[in-house]
Amino acid sequence: MIGTFPATSEVIVIGGGPAGATTATLVAQKGRRVTLFERERFPRFHVGESLIPETFWVLQRLGLLDAMRGSPFIEKHSVQFVNEKGILSEPFYFADHKPEESSRTWQVVRSEFDELMLRNAAEQGVDVHEGTRVLDVLFDGARATGVRIADADGIERTVSADVIVDASGQASMIMSRLGLRAWDPELKKAAIWTYWKGAERGTGRDAGATLVLQLGDKQGWFWYIPLHDGTVSVGVVAGYDYLFKDRPTKDPEAIYFEEIARCPGLGPRIAEAERAGPVRVAKEYSYRSKEVAGDGWVLVGDAFGFLDPLYSSGILLALKSGELAADAITAALDSNDTSAARLGAWGPEYVRGMERMRRLVCEFYEGFNFGRFVKRHPHLKGHVTDLLIGDLFNDRVDEIVAPLEAMRAEAAAG
């Protein structure tokens, strides 16, 4: 329930997005006192609408599967790739590889999905405070001990806790304060996007497919995500320098339409559509923290790191980091040991999974072609599909690494 401000809590979560709501809910399920502070009032806009199937298992633990099944969100059964000539490749249907309910997922309007998650957290015992800004994280030496907050009226107070979870998104309060952000040296990308009403959609099990459409010059790609409100989310991702340097205009809207003209597979799909929102921009956004936790604090979701959205891994990484962190926090509280080592014990496993997805992203920008790879190595199609599903925390998918490197070497040799 949404209650009065406490003076103390066992766990404080900063941010009510998917990562924060997941961490808070799973810790509260264990009977711990959890207080969550969210600066905005939900619902609120957020990009990143496409789920991948491995979110199923975290949603199950959160008790949200029935709500998702009964929601208006469009079911997503595949990811499909359109090459630089506008030719659609053979779709990767998740259920063809794993014929289970967990291979079905959804395309979500984030304002609705995030609110569903936050309300679920409150229903499961999290003390949720919206419209409350966290002004500072309080430390005693190297140990986080609480937060300083301001309510909607600007009244400030402090709240202490055994563990502070930073789920504040890309601003990442603790990462910024401690200088832990490390920008990805290879994925210096940016995105420009908006929404279209009346854009072309697939039918049947293709109705909710995510499309990845390559630019004609292979400098970048567009995402194409159909949503239940009648819109399609359409955004271009490419190198920051490519999008914003050495152009006659710096206007994002003008750049966006220039890139539409460079994408053979996109123009026909939005020819009869009308734009349904402003053009938005995100610049140079792939990064990772040097640490996942410290004494009395933990980073989850975008507050720990953000990966290029090529394979729609954002919400999975938010939910998975929240799940792993919640289990570590519960174990730490049970043992009365909230040290960095105990709170961050989940970090290496999570980073390995994140790195597997990052490798596939980098391969795409280096010219990786799914169809060619599967034709050459048909026995590995399942592993590729596993990665697209989000099965990132399984060592067996590493079997694709050597063949990927061999194909890249062949391409480099001409």
VMD Tcl script that draws the C-alpha trace (Angstrom):
set ca {
  {0.00 0.00 0.00}
  {1.01 3.65 -0.42}
  {1.60 4.86 3.12}
  {3.27 7.57 5.17}
  {7.02 7.99 5.03}
  {8.92 5.59 7.29}
  {12.01 6.59 9.25}
  {13.69 3.27 8.55}
  {13.30 0.30 6.23}
  {15.24 -2.88 5.64}
  {15.52 -2.17 1.91}
  {15.07 1.08 -0.01}
  {14.57 0.93 -3.79}
  {15.16 4.10 -5.83}
  {12.98 3.97 -8.95}
  {9.75 2.17 -9.79}
  {10.49 0.93 -13.32}
  {10.70 -2.78 -14.17}
  {14.06 -3.38 -12.43}
  {13.08 -1.57 -9.25}
  {9.60 -3.08 -9.11}
  {11.02 -6.58 -9.63}
  {13.65 -6.24 -6.90}
  {11.20 -4.70 -4.46}
  {8.47 -7.28 -5.07}
  {10.69 -10.35 -4.74}
  {12.31 -9.09 -1.53}
  {8.92 -8.17 -0.07}
  {7.64 -11.65 -0.90}
  {10.18 -12.94 1.64}
  {8.60 -10.86 4.40}
  {11.17 -8.06 4.38}
  {10.26 -4.38 4.77}
  {10.79 -2.68 1.42}
  {10.24 1.00 0.65}
  {10.24 2.22 -2.95}
  {10.60 5.86 -3.98}
  {9.58 6.91 -7.50}
  {9.95 10.55 -8.56}
  {7.14 10.43 -11.13}
  {3.52 9.43 -10.84}
  {2.56 6.46 -12.97}
  {1.51 6.01 -15.69}
  {4.40 7.76 -17.44}
  {5.98 7.46 -20.89}
  {8.93 5.17 -21.51}
  {10.44 3.60 -24.61}
  {11.49 -0.04 -24.88}
  {8.25 -1.82 -25.70}
  {9.36 -5.28 -26.82}
  {9.68 -8.21 -24.43}
  {11.55 -11.43 -25.20}
  {10.38 -14.86 -24.02}
  {12.76 -15.42 -21.09}
  {10.93 -12.66 -19.21}
  {8.24 -15.33 -18.67}
  {10.03 -16.87 -15.70}
  {10.50 -13.63 -13.79}
  {6.93 -12.57 -14.52}
  {5.86 -15.94 -13.11}
  {7.74 -15.28 -9.84}
  {6.22 -11.82 -9.65}
  {2.72 -13.28 -9.95}
  {2.01 -11.31 -13.12}
  {1.39 -14.02 -15.71}
  {-2.39 -14.03 -15.35}
  {-2.44 -10.24 -15.68}
  {-0.29 -10.44 -18.81}
  {-2.43 -13.20 -20.32}
  {-5.54 -11.10 -19.73}
  {-4.01 -7.85 -20.92}
  {-4.62 -6.17 -24.28}
  {-0.89 -6.39 -25.09}
  {-0.12 -7.93 -28.50}
  {1.41 -11.39 -28.40}
  {4.89 -11.62 -29.91}
  {5.92 -14.95 -31.44}
  {9.00 -14.06 -33.46}
  {11.70 -11.65 -34.49}
  {12.15 -11.06 -38.21}
  {14.99 -9.47 -40.14}
  {14.72 -7.36 -43.29}
  {18.02 -6.89 -45.12}
  {19.45 -3.79 -46.78}
  {17.56 -4.64 -50.00}
  {14.21 -4.83 -48.21}
  {14.02 -8.63 -48.35}
  {12.44 -10.38 -45.36}
  {14.41 -13.36 -44.07}
  {12.91 -16.54 -42.67}
  {11.37 -15.57 -39.32}
  {12.75 -16.91 -36.05}
  {9.61 -18.33 -34.46}
  {10.34 -18.93 -30.80}
  {7.83 -21.78 -30.35}
  {9.26 -23.71 -33.30}
  {12.38 -24.14 -31.18}
  {10.68 -24.46 -27.78}
  {6.99 -25.39 -28.15}
  {6.03 -24.14 -24.71}
  {3.94 -21.27 -23.36}
  {7.16 -19.59 -22.23}
  {8.05 -19.02 -25.91}
  {5.17 -16.57 -26.20}
  {5.77 -13.01 -25.08}
  {4.29 -9.54 -25.61}
  {4.72 -6.11 -27.15}
  {3.79 -3.65 -24.41}
  {2.92 0.00 -24.06}
  {5.42 0.82 -21.36}
  {3.24 3.31 -19.50}
  {0.72 0.50 -18.97}
  {3.22 -2.31 -18.35}
  {5.31 -0.35 -15.86}
  {2.24 0.74 -13.94}
  {1.04 -2.87 -13.82}
  {4.38 -3.89 -12.30}
  {4.43 -1.06 -9.77}
  {0.85 -1.68 -8.61}
  {1.70 -5.37 -8.27}
  {4.64 -4.44 -6.05}
  {2.36 -2.43 -3.78}
  {-0.17 -5.26 -3.64}
  {2.59 -7.64 -2.54}
  {3.66 -5.50 0.38}
  {6.08 -2.92 -1.00}
  {5.63 0.54 0.55}
  {5.42 2.59 -2.66}
  {5.83 6.38 -2.71}
  {5.28 8.08 -6.06}
  {6.01 11.76 -6.65}
  {8.96 11.47 -4.28}
  {12.45 12.52 -5.33}
  {15.55 10.90 -3.90}
  {17.94 13.83 -3.53}
  {20.95 11.92 -2.30}
  {22.16 8.52 -1.17}
  {23.68 8.75 2.30}
  {26.97 7.04 3.10}
  {28.94 6.32 6.26}
  {32.37 5.98 4.78}
  {32.02 3.48 1.92}
  {28.74 2.03 3.23}
  {25.35 3.25 2.00}
  {23.07 3.86 4.95}
  {19.98 5.64 3.64}
  {18.56 8.32 1.39}
  {17.50 11.95 1.58}
  {14.14 12.49 -0.07}
  {11.75 15.31 -0.93}
  {8.02 14.76 -1.14}
  {5.62 16.43 -3.57}
  {5.50 19.52 -1.34}
  {9.28 19.80 -1.25}
  {9.54 18.70 2.38}
  {12.82 16.89 2.94}
  {13.57 14.02 5.29}
  {15.95 11.08 5.59}
  {15.17 7.37 5.62}
  {17.74 4.79 6.68}
  {18.00 1.19 5.50}
  {20.26 -1.85 5.52}
  {20.36 -2.00 1.71}
  {19.89 0.70 -0.93}
  {18.90 -0.53 -4.40}
  {19.62 1.98 -7.16}
  {17.08 1.39 -9.93}
  {17.06 5.03 -11.00}
  {17.68 4.27 -14.68}
  {20.34 5.70 -16.93}
  {20.97 8.65 -14.59}
  {22.06 6.02 -12.01}
  {22.59 8.01 -8.84}
  {25.20 5.77 -7.23}
  {27.06 5.04 -10.47}
  {27.31 8.76 -11.17}
  {28.31 9.66 -7.61}
  {31.07 7.05 -7.46}
  {32.27 7.52 -11.05}
  {31.58 3.91 -12.02}
  {30.17 4.39 -15.52}
  {32.21 2.87 -18.35}
  {30.94 3.69 -21.86}
  {31.03 0.84 -24.35}
  {33.96 1.52 -26.71}
  {32.36 -0.29 -29.65}
  {28.66 0.55 -29.31}
  {28.68 4.33 -29.56}
  {25.17 4.43 -30.93}
  {22.20 6.75 -30.82}
  {18.50 6.35 -31.55}
  {15.78 8.53 -33.06}
  {12.20 7.30 -32.90}
  {8.52 8.09 -32.97}
  {5.17 6.30 -33.35}
  {2.98 5.73 -36.39}
  {-0.76 5.07 -36.61}
  {-2.11 2.99 -39.50}
  {1.26 1.40 -40.32}
  {1.36 -2.02 -41.95}
  {1.08 -5.04 -39.66}
  {1.44 -8.76 -40.11}
  {-1.39 -11.23 -39.62}
  {-1.82 -14.38 -37.55}
  {1.22 -15.19 -35.49}
  {3.14 -12.51 -37.40}
  {0.86 -9.75 -36.06}
  {3.14 -9.04 -33.12}
  {6.53 -9.73 -34.71}
  {9.40 -7.38 -34.02}
  {11.06 -6.37 -37.28}
  {14.71 -5.39 -37.56}
  {15.14 -3.52 -40.87}
  {18.62 -2.73 -42.12}
  {19.48 0.58 -43.76}
  {20.41 0.35 -47.41}
  {24.01 1.32 -46.66}
  {24.16 -1.00 -43.62}
  {25.06 1.93 -41.38}
  {22.26 1.12 -38.97}
  {18.80 -0.35 -38.58}
  {15.20 0.43 -37.71}
  {13.08 -1.28 -35.08}
  {9.42 -1.83 -35.95}
  {7.21 -2.83 -33.01}
  {3.39 -3.08 -33.30}
  {1.44 -2.03 -30.19}
  {-2.13 -2.65 -29.09}
  {-3.06 1.05 -29.03}
  {-3.00 1.07 -32.84}
  {0.48 2.52 -33.14}
  {3.78 1.07 -34.28}
  {7.00 2.13 -32.58}
  {9.58 2.86 -35.29}
  {13.11 3.96 -34.47}
  {16.49 4.13 -36.14}
  {19.69 3.09 -34.35}
  {23.10 3.89 -35.82}
  {26.47 5.30 -34.89}
  {26.25 8.61 -33.07}
  {28.67 10.26 -35.50}
  {26.76 8.90 -38.49}
  {23.47 10.32 -37.23}
  {24.54 13.67 -35.85}
  {27.82 14.77 -37.41}
  {28.64 16.07 -40.89}
  {25.01 16.68 -41.84}
  {23.52 19.89 -43.19}
  {20.95 19.73 -40.38}
  {21.07 18.70 -36.73}
  {17.28 18.52 -36.51}
  {16.37 15.00 -35.29}
  {13.10 15.00 -37.22}
  {14.83 15.81 -40.48}
  {17.51 13.16 -39.81}
  {14.82 10.60 -38.99}
  {13.09 11.08 -42.32}
  {16.39 11.03 -44.18}
  {17.06 7.60 -42.69}
  {13.58 6.34 -43.55}
  {14.42 7.17 -47.17}
  {17.59 5.06 -46.81}
  {15.72 1.99 -45.55}
  {14.16 0.05 -48.47}
  {12.17 -2.23 -46.20}
  {10.51 0.53 -44.18}
  {8.99 3.03 -46.62}
  {6.20 0.76 -47.93}
  {5.23 -0.25 -44.40}
  {4.45 3.32 -43.30}
  {3.35 4.76 -46.66}
  {-0.29 5.00 -45.56}
  {0.44 5.81 -41.90}
  {0.30 9.03 -39.90}
  {2.83 10.04 -37.28}
  {1.33 9.75 -33.81}
  {3.86 11.43 -31.55}
  {6.94 13.63 -31.32}
  {10.32 12.56 -32.60}
  {12.51 11.56 -29.65}
  {16.27 11.06 -29.29}
  {18.60 8.99 -27.11}
  {22.32 9.55 -27.57}
  {25.35 7.34 -26.90}
  {23.69 4.99 -24.50}
  {25.59 1.68 -24.19}
  {27.51 1.54 -20.91}
  {28.12 -0.60 -17.85}
  {29.08 0.05 -14.24}
  {32.47 -1.10 -13.03}
  {30.76 -2.61 -9.98}
  {27.35 -4.20 -9.45}
  {27.29 -3.63 -5.69}
  {29.10 -2.15 -2.73}
  {28.69 -2.24 1.04}
  {24.98 -1.64 1.58}
  {24.12 -0.87 -2.05}
  {23.19 -2.63 -5.30}
  {22.67 -1.45 -8.90}
  {19.95 -3.02 -11.07}
  {18.57 -2.50 -14.57}
  {19.73 0.57 -16.45}
  {21.33 1.87 -13.25}
  {23.93 -0.88 -13.73}
  {24.16 -0.89 -17.51}
  {22.35 -0.49 -20.80}
  {22.90 -2.52 -23.95}
  {22.06 -1.57 -27.52}
  {18.36 -2.47 -28.07}
  {18.92 -4.53 -31.23}
  {17.53 -7.76 -29.78}
  {15.00 -6.20 -27.38}
  {16.94 -7.32 -24.31}
  {16.23 -4.24 -22.18}
  {13.24 -5.42 -20.13}
  {14.71 -8.92 -19.78}
  {17.92 -7.46 -18.36}
  {15.91 -5.24 -16.04}
  {13.82 -8.13 -14.74}
  {16.71 -10.59 -14.55}
  {19.02 -8.20 -12.71}
  {16.16 -7.39 -10.34}
  {15.53 -11.09 -9.71}
  {19.18 -11.97 -9.12}
  {19.73 -8.91 -6.92}
  {16.59 -9.65 -4.89}
  {17.77 -13.17 -4.12}
  {21.20 -11.86 -3.10}
  {19.66 -9.15 -0.90}
  {17.40 -11.68 0.84}
  {20.35 -13.99 1.50}
  {22.44 -11.06 2.75}
  {19.75 -9.94 5.18}
  {19.22 -13.50 6.38}
  {22.94 -13.80 7.15}
  {23.25 -10.25 8.52}
  {25.99 -9.60 5.95}
  {25.28 -6.73 3.55}
  {28.84 -6.45 2.30}
  {29.73 -5.77 -1.33}
  {30.80 -9.39 -1.78}
  {27.49 -10.76 -0.52}
  {25.21 -8.25 -2.25}
  {27.12 -8.52 -5.52}
  {27.48 -12.30 -5.62}
  {25.10 -12.44 -8.60}
  {27.17 -10.01 -10.68}
  {29.53 -12.37 -12.55}
  {26.69 -14.60 -13.77}
  {24.67 -11.61 -14.91}
  {27.60 -9.98 -16.71}
  {28.34 -13.23 -18.57}
  {24.77 -13.29 -19.84}
  {24.86 -9.62 -20.77}
  {28.15 -10.18 -22.59}
  {26.63 -13.00 -24.67}
  {23.95 -10.66 -25.93}
  {26.50 -7.90 -26.48}
  {28.58 -10.25 -28.67}
  {25.57 -10.96 -30.89}
  {24.89 -7.21 -31.15}
  {28.48 -6.48 -32.15}
  {28.42 -9.31 -34.71}
  {25.37 -7.74 -36.33}
  {27.16 -4.40 -36.71}
  {30.12 -6.26 -38.19}
  {27.87 -7.66 -40.92}
  {26.59 -10.88 -39.34}
  {23.86 -12.45 -41.46}
  {21.51 -14.82 -39.64}
  {20.37 -16.61 -42.78}
  {23.92 -17.25 -43.97}
  {25.04 -18.45 -40.54}
  {22.13 -20.88 -40.13}
  {22.60 -22.21 -43.68}
  {26.25 -22.89 -42.89}
  {25.57 -24.27 -39.40}
  {21.98 -25.59 -39.33}
  {22.65 -27.51 -36.11}
  {23.28 -24.19 -34.34}
  {19.99 -22.52 -35.28}
  {18.61 -23.55 -31.91}
  {21.43 -21.75 -30.10}
  {20.83 -18.59 -32.11}
  {17.13 -18.81 -31.31}
  {17.99 -19.36 -27.64}
  {19.88 -16.06 -27.65}
  {17.00 -14.28 -29.39}
  {14.63 -15.77 -26.80}
  {16.91 -14.39 -24.08}
  {18.38 -17.64 -22.75}
  {21.58 -15.79 -21.93}
  {22.55 -17.54 -18.73}
  {23.30 -20.95 -20.19}
  {26.89 -21.88 -21.06}
  {25.88 -24.16 -23.94}
  {25.00 -21.21 -26.19}
  {28.71 -20.39 -26.25}
  {29.04 -23.16 -28.85}
  {28.24 -20.54 -31.50}
  {31.31 -18.45 -30.66}
  {33.94 -20.34 -32.66}
  {31.79 -20.58 -35.83}
  {30.98 -16.87 -35.56}
  {34.65 -15.98 -35.31}
  {35.51 -18.27 -38.24}
  {32.90 -16.63 -40.47}
  {34.13 -13.17 -39.48}
  {37.71 -14.17 -40.32}
  {36.61 -15.47 -43.71}
  {34.78 -12.21 -44.43}
  {37.82 -10.16 -43.41}
  {40.05 -12.23 -45.67}
  {37.78 -11.42 -48.60}
}
mol new
graphics top color blue
foreach p $ca { graphics top sphere $p radius 0.5 }
foreach p [lrange $ca 0 end-1] q [lrange $ca 1 end] { graphics top cylinder $p $q radius 0.2 }
display resetview
